């Protein structure tokens, strides 16, 4: 693994760029080839990741508000994780205080519950 | 034969047990150095190998300081937490299997902070295992659902 680290980064970056290009040109709402959420299909509930593909599509087209509405968690969490990873590297995650991980886990679980509640402010964030 | 991961993050070896012991005596390797055992492809700290543990403890001039040591050092860099991977699989693949991955990932951090390198390595391996299971389940379930045409049960909401 270590010996191929650079190759891994190059392949990862290429795959990411390809995925983003795909998401930019093909709207997930209009094309059926995208993976779908099994959790949603089975339960009818929105999982914490539901809406991510559409949110990224909107984001790539500069529609931040629409993206935030589809998946606010992704719009906050993804840049935070990517920022830590890019600036301080993988090792930064090992030196993170455990309490931050419990906070992130709680936020994910809370978000999963809230976005499925059938009342006013929460239905706004239903993907 | 053993393989060793240098401070430069490069792989060295395979080398014999004798050679490895020699390196420990010379201070070129210590209890935190990652080693791949003879029958394994897994990287584990040298201190967790019984055949080397006594030697490295005797050779190590300074044992790790007790108590929290966040952000310190070489030891933490060598045990991956799989935190971002766990979060990604939780959101994208499989919520129920992703959550244990995040929990084990948090344990890597707390055990590293407590100086428990072996415990951290074990938690790290578990986190990685749950990440792969979540990814695998997500992909397999997606393919099955796609083939059976089961996605339209609850309307057309996509991922």
Interface residues (C-beta under 8 A of the other chain):
Chain A: X1 X2 X3 X5 X28 X29 X34 X35 X36 X37 X38 X39 X40 X41 X44 X46 X47 X48 X49 X50 X52 X53 X54 X73 X74 X77 X81 X85 X90 X91 X93 X94 X95 X96 X97 X98 X101 X102 X104 X105 X108 X109 X112 X127
Chain B: X5 X9 X10 X11 X43 X70 X71 X72 X76 X77 X79 X80 X81 X83 X84 X87 X90 X91 X92 X94 X95 X99 X102 X103 X105 X106 X107 X108 X109 X110 X112 X113 X138 X139 X141 X142 X145 X146 X150 X151 X153 X154 X157 X158 X159
